[in-house]
C-alpha cells in the first residue's frame, strides 16, 4: 500500500454489529456507513493516529476507494474522534 499525503488516514472499515435479544445482527446500513475501522496507513502530518490503531470516525466523512484490490476509506485526521 502506498503512502497517503498530509493528514490523510487509510482505514479498513469494520462491520458494526447490533445485539438484539441475544442475537448479533449486521445491518445493511453498517455496510454503507461504517464508523469504526483499523488504520492501515497514515500521512506524514498525522500527529495522533498511528498504523494498526482501531478508531471511530465521523459518519460519512470519508472517500471510499480501492487500493491493491482492497476497499478502504480515506479520512482526514480531524474526522477521527476516538482511539479504541
N, C-alpha and C positions, 0 to 999 in steps of 0.2 A: 504494500500500500504506500502511496506517495505521502508527501508532507503537506498538510494544509497551511495556508498563509495566515499571517496576522493573528487574530484572536478566534479563529475558526476551530471547532472541535468536530471530529468524526465520531459518530455514535452508532453502535449496533443496537437497534431498538429491541426491547423485551416485551413479549405479550403480557398484558396485565390480566390478572385473574380476579374474579369476584366469587366470594363464597356465599352460597345460598342454601341454607338448611343442611349443611354438611357436604354439599356438592361444590366442586370448583368449576366455574363457568368462565370460558374465554369468549368474549362477545365480539361481534363484527366491528363495533366501534373502536375497540382497542387495537385492531389491526391497522386502522387508518389514522388514529390519533394517539400514538404512543407518548407516554410521559416519562418513561423510565428506560434507561439503557446503559450499556457498557461503553466506556470511552476507548476507542481504537487508536486514535492519533490526535495530537494537538498542535496548533500553530505556535510559532516561536514567541508570540506576545501573550500567551495564556499564563496567568500568574498563579492560579489556584488549582486548576484541573490538570491531572496527570493521566497518562495511559493506564488502563486497567481498572480505573475507578468506576463504580456504579453511581449514576447521577439521576436526579429528577430535573426535568427541564420544562419550560413553558410550552403548553399545548399549542400546536400549530406554528411555532416559531422556528421552523427548520425548512431545509430543502432536501427532498428525497432524491438520491442519486444511486447509480450502480457503479461500484469500483471493484475491479478484479472479480466480476461475476457475483458480487455480494451487495445486497441492498442496504445502504447505510443512510444516515441523516447528517447533514451539515448544520451545525448550530453555533451561533455566536456565544462566547463565554458569558456575556451578560444575561443570556436567557437560561443559564443553568442556575437553579436556585437552591439546590440541596445536594450534598455529597453523602451517599449512604455508607 
